[in-house]
Amino acid sequence: MDKQPTEGPELEVSFDELTRVLSVSIVHDPHFPRIDALWLRRRLEAAGYADLQIRPDPIRRLIAQYNAGEAVAPVEIAQCVDASMQIGVSLDGLVARLSIVPAKGGKPASKTELLALIESRGIVEGLLLEEMNRAIADGQADDLAIARGREPEPGKDGWLEYLLPETRERVPSVRPCGRTDYRDLGEILVVHAGDALMRRHPPQPGVDGVNVYGRPIVARRGREQRFAPGLRGTATSPEDPELLVAACDGQPVRVRNGAMVEPIFTVDTVNLATGNIDFDGSVRIRNDVQAGMTVRASGDIEVGGVVEPATLEAGGSIVVKGGVLGGLGGKTAGKDYSAHAIRCEGSFCATYAQQARISAGDSIFIDDVAMQCQLEARNHIRVGKRLRGQIVGGHCRASLSIHARTIGANSRIRTELEVGMDNGLEHAIQEKAEARDALENRLLEIGKMLTFADRHPDRVTPEMLGRAEQTASALSGEIESLRSEEEDLQHRLALTREARVNAEREMFEGCIVRMGEQLFKLSQDRGPTTVRLATQGLGVFPLEDDSRFDEPQRPAAASQGSSRR
């Protein structure tokens, strides 16, 4: 045995070369009645055994026994431990990571052992030699990437090219404002039989990848983009099956995965002589719609004159070149027209509106004045273009903004404006989150199977492993898509919290603004004004620029609307 004569009791140290275990014994010395772990550590350092792996429990017992006044028989307190290495491979097989637990007085990790371990795991692709050399030199590593496979490059999806001048789509605007794209809706575009509408471009193949085991990872081929079935009024060209052409004369309308040609019903005036109109397509009325009449169309409605108290319903947009005279607020010639209303899934445009009930799936644009109206729009209400631009009385509601040159009147007429929260958005966000959670749970189960296959490659067939990897890749893509859609909806919900009422010139006393539970009553006339949510409820501010609402919204907003086919 080696004796280490230093300050303190006599400590005898013995190292067994066969078992590589260090033992110590101590004879109790009354001159040194107590020892501690620090003293023992210093003695081991002096003896050259500081790097060994200490056994804490025997050391605690040794110190307690000595401090109790007893001699300590040989106790095994430390041992030599060689470095250990472990390699883990990611579920997709694209990255191999190395962990090295450093040696404790034993043999350090060597490159020869590392290469042997890599070979035993079957890793042959994308070895990172510099990282491996650095780990061996350091003697330790923590999840260090030492091999990387080559990710597959997915093929480009097929796509549809629309060949006509830009036309309105039969879905809500993908812009939070839409005032530049949807204010001047113009005349109904007409195509003739044989005119080209849309071209289909084929998908492109991808580039295969390879995992760290050298097995190929088949790249996803681009998805085939097909024309939607049942596209009314269209056909594929006999000379070119990738070309969609008009099969009849009518109005082209873009729908999801295609276009259709709607027939156009044209009439001079809608009155008792023509009767009510219910048409599967677009309706063009050259002059007026008289009181008490009803016009329904699955497409757009265009009115060249004035709409008296009547019902208009459109699956697309409604354009009234003149104005709208509604039936709110009283009876005319003994007839009650208050139940008549105007509804559309797209945008509504008119020169003026008086005592009218109008709702739009996108936005409402009125050039001159909206007087004692009930207006409701999913995005915006904007009054004023070339003419006065005044909202007087009534009730206006929009999710994102209400904008006019003048709001209210000198007579302090009650004018109610409501902006902000869209309850449907919160419900849609919850549905997306639930769908994503379900897919993530499926991916987790597949991940467990891939981990099992990695640990027991002989118990899982290559075909089963390949199918599992493809399923995992597909699920990952779907999850990412849902997450993106959820973020888009969150973005739109955030926009509703920034909703505002803007008066470019003046806002009069008598105006009431609501946003959720918040209520603001204007107590005095003001000049250019913005009313929006502030730190303490709704506040009134000098007119603020709202041009940021003109920036394109995230594209998932369009997915909330449904295409009519």
C-alpha positions in Angstrom: 0.0 0.0 0.0 1.0 3.6 -0.7 1.2 5.9 2.3 0.7 9.7 1.8 2.2 11.5 4.9 0.4 14.9 4.8 -1.4 17.0 7.4 -4.1 15.0 9.1 -4.6 11.4 10.0 -2.8 8.7 8.3 -4.6 7.8 5.0 -3.6 4.5 3.3 -4.6 4.4 -0.4 -4.7 1.2 -2.5 -5.5 0.9 -6.2 -6.5 -2.5 -7.7 -5.2 -2.7 -11.2 -7.5 -5.6 -12.1 -10.8 -4.1 -10.9 -9.5 -0.5 -11.3 -11.1 0.3 -7.9 -9.5 2.7 -5.3 -9.7 1.8 -1.7 -8.7 3.8 1.4 -8.3 3.1 5.1 -7.7 5.5 8.0 -6.3 5.1 11.5 -8.0 7.4 13.9 -5.7 10.1 15.2 -6.9 12.0 18.3 -4.9 15.0 17.2 -7.2 15.2 14.2 -10.7 14.3 15.6 -12.6 15.3 12.5 -12.2 15.2 8.7 -14.5 16.3 5.9 -14.9 15.7 2.2 -12.7 18.6 1.2 -9.8 17.1 3.2 -10.3 13.7 1.6 -10.5 15.2 -1.9 -7.2 17.1 -1.4 -5.5 13.9 -0.1 -6.7 12.0 -3.2 -5.4 14.8 -5.5 -2.0 14.6 -3.8 -2.0 10.9 -4.4 -2.8 11.3 -8.1 -6.3 9.9 -8.1 -8.4 13.1 -8.6 -9.8 12.1 -12.0 -11.5 8.9 -10.8 -15.2 8.6 -10.5 -16.1 9.1 -6.8 -18.6 6.9 -4.9 -20.5 9.4 -2.7 -22.2 6.9 -0.3 -19.0 5.1 0.8 -17.3 8.4 1.3 -20.1 9.7 3.6 -19.9 6.5 5.6 -16.1 6.7 5.9 -16.2 10.3 7.2 -19.0 9.5 9.7 -17.1 6.5 11.0 -13.9 8.4 11.5 -15.6 11.4 13.1 -17.2 8.9 15.5 -13.7 8.1 16.8 -13.3 4.7 15.0 -10.6 3.4 12.7 -11.8 2.9 9.1 -11.1 -0.4 7.4 -10.4 -0.3 3.7 -13.4 1.2 1.8 -13.8 1.3 -2.0 -14.5 5.0 -2.6 -13.6 5.5 -6.3 -13.2 3.7 -9.6 -11.8 4.2 -13.1 -14.5 4.6 -15.8 -13.8 4.7 -19.5 -15.4 7.2 -21.8 -18.8 6.1 -23.3 -20.3 7.0 -26.6 -23.9 6.9 -27.9 -25.3 7.7 -31.3 -28.9 8.7 -31.8 -30.6 9.1 -35.2 -33.6 11.5 -35.8 -37.0 10.0 -36.7 -36.6 11.0 -40.4 -33.1 9.4 -40.6 -31.6 12.7 -41.8 -29.3 13.5 -38.8 -27.1 11.3 -36.5 -26.0 12.9 -33.3 -23.2 11.9 -30.9 -23.0 12.1 -27.2 -19.7 11.3 -25.3 -19.6 11.0 -21.6 -15.9 11.8 -20.7 -13.7 9.3 -19.0 -13.2 9.3 -15.2 -9.6 8.2 -14.8 -10.2 5.6 -17.5 -9.6 5.4 -21.3 -10.8 8.4 -23.3 -12.9 8.1 -26.4 -10.9 7.3 -29.5 -11.7 7.8 -33.2 -11.2 4.1 -33.9 -14.0 3.3 -31.4 -16.2 6.0 -32.8 -15.8 4.8 -36.4 -16.5 1.2 -35.2 -19.7 2.4 -33.5 -20.8 4.3 -36.6 -20.2 1.2 -38.7 -22.2 -0.9 -36.3 -25.1 1.5 -36.6 -25.0 1.3 -40.3 -24.4 5.0 -40.8 -22.6 5.6 -44.1 -23.9 8.9 -45.6 -22.9 12.5 -44.9 -20.3 11.9 -42.2 -19.0 15.2 -40.7 -15.4 14.4 -40.1 -14.4 17.8 -38.6 -17.2 17.6 -36.0 -16.1 14.0 -35.2 -12.4 15.0 -34.8 -13.4 18.0 -32.6 -15.5 15.7 -30.3 -12.7 13.2 -29.9 -10.2 16.0 -29.2 -12.5 17.5 -26.5 -13.3 14.1 -25.0 -17.0 15.0 -24.7 -20.0 15.9 -26.8 -23.7 16.6 -26.3 -26.0 15.7 -29.2 -23.4 16.8 -31.7 -24.4 16.2 -35.3 -21.8 13.9 -36.9 -23.7 12.9 -40.0 -26.4 14.5 -42.2 -28.4 13.0 -44.9 -29.7 14.8 -47.9 -33.2 16.0 -47.7 -35.5 15.4 -50.7 -36.5 18.3 -52.7 -40.3 18.1 -53.3 -41.5 18.6 -56.9 -43.3 21.7 -57.9 -47.1 21.4 -57.7 -49.1 21.7 -60.8 -50.9 25.1 -61.1 -53.7 26.8 -63.0 -53.0 29.9 -65.1 -56.0 32.2 -65.6 -55.9 33.6 -69.1 -58.4 36.5 -68.9 -58.1 40.0 -67.5 -58.3 39.9 -63.7 -62.0 39.4 -62.7 -63.7 39.1 -59.3 -63.5 35.8 -57.6 -66.6 34.3 -56.0 -65.0 34.4 -52.5 -64.5 37.3 -50.0 -61.6 39.7 -50.8 -58.2 38.5 -49.6 -57.4 42.2 -48.9 -58.3 43.6 -45.5 -59.4 46.8 -47.2 -60.3 46.0 -50.8 -61.0 49.6 -51.6 -58.7 49.8 -54.6 -59.6 46.4 -56.2 -63.3 46.4 -55.4 -64.6 49.9 -55.5 -64.8 50.3 -59.3 -66.4 46.9 -60.2 -67.1 48.0 -63.7 -69.2 46.3 -66.4 -69.8 42.5 -66.4 -67.1 40.9 -68.5 -68.5 38.7 -71.3 -66.7 35.8 -73.1 -67.8 33.8 -76.1 -67.9 30.1 -76.8 -64.4 28.9 -77.6 -62.5 31.6 -75.7 -59.6 30.4 -73.6 -60.2 30.7 -69.9 -57.5 28.8 -68.0 -54.5 26.6 -68.7 -53.4 23.7 -66.5 -49.6 23.3 -65.9 -48.4 19.7 -65.0 -46.5 19.0 -61.8 -42.7 18.7 -61.8 -40.8 15.7 -60.3 -38.7 16.3 -57.2 -35.1 15.4 -56.3 -34.7 12.2 -54.1 -32.8 12.5 -50.9 -30.9 9.9 -48.9 -30.8 9.3 -45.1 -27.7 8.6 -43.0 -28.1 4.9 -43.5 -27.7 5.4 -47.3 -31.3 4.5 -48.0 -33.0 6.7 -50.6 -35.8 9.1 -49.5 -38.2 9.3 -52.3 -39.1 13.0 -53.1 -42.7 13.9 -53.1 -43.8 14.5 -56.7 -45.6 17.7 -57.3 -49.3 17.4 -56.7 -51.5 17.2 -59.7 -53.7 20.2 -60.1 -57.0 19.3 -61.7 -59.8 21.3 -62.9 -62.7 21.1 -60.5 -65.5 18.9 -61.7 -68.8 20.4 -62.9 -67.4 23.7 -64.1 -70.6 25.1 -65.7 -70.3 26.7 -69.1 -66.8 25.4 -69.8 -65.1 22.5 -71.6 -61.6 21.3 -72.2 -60.3 22.2 -75.7 -60.4 19.3 -78.2 -57.0 20.2 -79.4 -55.4 20.7 -76.0 -56.7 18.8 -72.9 -54.8 21.2 -70.6 -56.8 24.2 -71.8 -60.2 25.2 -70.4 -62.4 27.1 -72.8 -65.8 28.7 -72.7 -68.6 26.4 -73.9 -71.1 29.3 -74.2 -71.4 33.0 -74.1 -71.6 34.5 -70.6 -69.7 36.0 -67.7 -66.5 34.3 -66.6 -66.1 33.8 -62.9 -63.1 32.4 -61.1 -63.9 29.7 -58.6 -61.7 27.4 -56.6 -59.6 25.2 -59.0 -61.1 26.5 -62.1 -63.5 29.0 -63.8 -67.0 28.8 -65.0 -69.1 30.8 -67.4 -72.4 32.0 -66.0 -75.2 32.9 -68.3 -76.2 36.6 -68.1 -79.9 37.5 -67.8 -80.4 41.0 -69.2 -83.6 43.0 -68.7 -84.4 46.7 -69.1 -86.4 47.1 -65.8 -87.7 44.9 -63.1 -91.3 45.7 -62.4 -94.7 44.0 -62.3 -94.6 43.4 -66.0 -91.3 41.4 -65.8 -92.1 39.8 -62.4 -89.5 38.8 -59.8 -86.3 37.3 -61.1 -84.6 34.2 -59.7 -81.7 33.3 -62.0 -78.8 30.8 -61.7 -76.1 33.1 -63.1 -75.6 36.9 -63.3 -78.3 39.5 -63.8 -77.9 42.8 -65.6 -80.7 45.3 -65.2 -80.3 48.3 -67.5 -82.5 50.7 -65.6 -84.4 50.5 -62.3 -85.7 47.9 -59.9 -89.2 49.1 -58.8 -90.6 48.9 -55.3 -91.7 45.5 -54.0 -89.8 43.4 -56.5 -87.2 40.6 -55.8 -84.1 39.8 -57.8 -82.0 36.7 -56.8 -78.9 35.6 -58.7 -76.2 33.0 -58.0 -73.7 35.4 -59.6 -73.5 39.2 -59.7 -76.3 41.7 -60.0 -75.7 44.9 -61.9 -78.3 47.7 -61.9 -78.0 50.6 -64.2 -80.5 52.8 -62.4 -82.1 53.1 -59.0 -83.3 50.4 -56.7 -86.5 51.3 -54.9 -87.5 49.3 -51.8 -86.9 45.8 -53.1 -85.0 42.6 -52.3 -81.7 41.9 -54.0 -79.7 38.8 -53.2 -76.5 37.8 -55.0 -73.9 35.0 -54.6 -71.4 37.5 -56.0 -71.2 41.3 -55.8 -73.9 43.9 -56.4 -73.3 47.1 -58.3 -76.0 49.8 -58.4 -75.0 52.7 -60.8 -77.7 54.9 -59.3 -78.8 54.7 -55.7 -80.8 52.6 -53.3 -84.1 53.8 -51.7 -85.0 51.4 -48.9 -88.1 50.8 -46.9 -86.9 51.5 -43.4 -88.6 54.1 -41.3 -92.2 54.2 -42.6 -94.8 53.1 -45.1 -95.3 54.3 -48.7 -98.8 54.5 -50.2 -100.1 52.2 -47.6 -97.5 49.5 -48.3 -94.8 48.4 -45.8 -91.5 47.8 -47.5 -89.4 47.5 -44.3 -88.7 43.8 -44.8 -86.9 44.3 -48.1 -83.1 44.2 -48.0 -80.0 43.8 -50.1 -77.6 41.0 -49.5 -74.5 39.8 -51.3 -71.5 37.4 -50.7 -69.1 39.8 -52.3 -68.9 43.6 -52.3 -71.7 46.2 -52.7 -71.4 49.5 -54.5 -73.8 52.3 -55.1 -73.9 56.0 -55.5 -76.1 56.6 -52.5 -78.3 54.8 -50.1 -81.3 56.0 -48.1 -83.2 54.0 -45.4 -81.8 50.8 -46.9 -80.8 47.5 -45.2 -77.6 46.3 -46.9 -75.3 43.4 -45.9 -72.1 42.3 -47.7 -69.8 39.3 -47.3 -66.9 41.6 -48.1 -67.2 45.4 -48.1 -69.7 48.2 -48.8 -68.8 51.2 -50.9 -71.1 54.2 -51.3 -70.0 57.3 -53.2 -72.3 60.0 -51.9 -74.3 59.6 -48.8 -75.7 56.8 -46.6 -78.7 58.2 -44.8 -80.6 56.3 -42.0 -79.4 53.0 -43.3 -78.5 49.7 -41.7 -75.2 48.6 -43.2 -73.2 45.5 -42.3 -70.0 44.3 -43.9 -67.5 41.6 -43.1 -64.5 43.9 -43.8 -65.1 47.6 -44.4 -67.7 50.3 -44.9 -66.5 53.3 -46.9 -68.6 56.2 -47.8 -67.3 59.0 -50.1 -65.4 58.9 -53.3 -66.0 61.7 -55.8 -69.0 63.1 -54.0 -69.9 64.2 -50.4 -69.2 61.0 -48.5 -71.5 61.4 -45.5 -73.0 58.9 -43.0 -76.1 60.3 -41.4 -78.1 58.4 -38.8 -78.8 54.7 -38.9 -76.5 51.8 -37.8 -73.3 50.7 -39.5 -71.3 47.6 -38.5 -68.0 46.3 -40.0 -65.2 44.1 -38.6 -62.2 46.2 -39.6 -63.2 49.8 -40.3 -65.9 52.4 -41.0 -64.6 55.3 -43.1 -66.4 58.4 -44.3 -65.7 62.1 -45.0 -68.4 63.2 -42.6 -70.2 61.2 -39.9 -73.4 62.5 -38.3 -75.0 65.9 -38.8 -75.4 69.3 -37.3 -78.8 68.3 -35.9 -77.0 65.8 -33.6 -78.9 62.9 -35.2 -78.2 59.6 -33.5 -75.6 57.7 -35.7 -74.5 54.3 -34.4 -71.2 52.7 -35.6 -69.9 49.3 -34.5 -66.5 47.9 -35.3 -64.3 45.1 -34.1 -64.7 41.5 -32.9 -65.7 38.8 -35.3 -67.0 35.8 -33.3 -66.7 33.5 -36.2 -62.9 34.0 -36.3 -62.4 32.7 -32.8 -64.5 29.6 -33.6 -62.5 29.0 -36.8 -59.2 29.3 -34.9 -60.4 26.8 -32.3 -61.4 24.3 -35.1 -58.0 24.7 -36.8 -56.2 24.1 -33.4 -58.2 21.0 -32.7 -57.6 19.5 -36.2 -53.8 20.2 -35.8 -53.8 18.5 -32.4 -55.4 15.4 -33.9 -52.7 15.2 -36.6 -49.9 15.8 -34.2 -51.1 12.9 -32.1 -51.1 10.7 -35.2 -47.6 11.8 -36.0 -46.5 11.0 -32.4 -47.7 7.4 -32.8 -45.9 7.0 -36.1 -42.8 8.5 -34.4 -42.9 5.8 -31.8 -43.0 3.1 -34.5 -40.0 4.7 -36.3 -38.1 4.8 -33.0 -38.9 1.1 -32.5 -37.7 0.4 -36.1 -34.5 2.3 -35.5 -33.7 0.2 -32.4 -35.0 -3.1 -33.8 -34.4 -3.0 -37.6 -34.8 -6.7 -38.0 -38.4 -6.6 -36.8 -39.7 -4.0 -39.2 -39.8 -4.6 -43.0 -38.4 -2.0 -45.3 -41.8 -1.6 -47.0 -43.5 -0.9 -43.7 -40.7 1.5 -42.7 -41.0 3.3 -46.1 -44.8 3.7 -45.7 -44.4 5.0 -42.2 -41.8 7.6 -43.2 -44.0 8.8 -46.1 -47.0 9.1 -43.8 -44.9 11.0 -41.3 -43.8 13.4 -44.0 -47.4 13.9 -45.3 -48.7 14.5 -41.7 -45.9 17.0 -41.1 -47.0 18.9 -44.3 -50.6 19.0 -43.2 -49.7 20.1 -39.7 -47.6 22.9 -41.1 -50.5 24.0 -43.4 -53.0 24.0 -40.5 -50.5 26.0 -38.4 -50.2 28.5 -41.2 -53.9 28.8 -41.6 -54.3 29.2 -37.8 -51.7 32.0 -37.9 -53.5 33.7 -40.7 -56.8 33.7 -38.7 -54.9 35.0 -35.7 -53.6 37.8 -37.9 -57.1 38.7 -39.0 -58.3 38.6 -35.4 -55.5 40.9 -34.5 -56.7 43.3 -37.2 -60.2 43.3 -35.7 -58.7 44.5 -32.5 -57.2 47.5 -34.4 -60.6 48.3 -35.9 -61.5 52.0 -36.1 -63.9 54.6 -37.2 -62.4 57.4 -39.3 -64.0 60.8 -40.2 -61.9 62.6 -42.8 -63.5 66.1 -42.3 -65.7 66.0 -39.2 -67.7 63.9 -36.8 -70.7 65.4 -35.0 -72.1 65.1 -31.5 -74.7 62.3 -31.4 -72.4 59.7 -32.9 -72.0 56.5 -30.8 -69.2 54.0 -31.4 -69.2 50.4 -30.1 -66.4 47.9 -30.0 -67.4 44.7 -28.1 -68.3 45.8 -24.6 -66.8 49.2 -25.1 -69.0 52.2 -25.8 -68.0 55.8 -26.8 -70.4 58.7 -27.2 -69.1 61.8 -28.9 -70.0 64.7 -26.6 -69.0 67.5 -29.0 -68.4 68.2 -32.7 -64.9 67.3 -33.9 -62.8 67.8 -37.0 -60.8 65.0 -38.7 -61.2 62.2 -36.2 -60.3 58.6 -35.5 -62.1 56.5 -32.8 -60.3 53.3 -31.8 -59.4 51.1 -28.9 -57.0 52.8 -26.4 -55.4 51.8 -23.1 -58.6 52.7 -21.2 -61.4 51.6 -23.6 -62.3 53.5 -26.7 -60.7 56.8 -27.3 -60.9 59.7 -29.8 -57.8 60.9 -31.6 -56.8 63.2 -34.5 -57.4 61.4 -37.8 -54.9 58.6 -38.3 -53.6 57.1 -41.5 -55.2 53.6 -42.1 -53.4 52.9 -45.4 -51.9 49.8 -43.8 -55.2 48.1 -44.2 -54.6 48.3 -48.0 -51.7 45.9 -47.6 -52.5 42.3 -48.8 -53.8 40.1 -46.1 -52.4 36.6 -45.6 -53.9 34.4 -48.3 -55.7 32.0 -46.0 -58.4 34.6 -45.5 -59.9 33.5 -48.9 -60.3 29.9 -47.6 -63.0 31.1 -45.2 -65.3 31.8 -48.2 -66.9 29.0 -50.2 -66.9 28.9 -54.0 -70.1 28.5 -55.9 -70.0 26.0 -58.6 
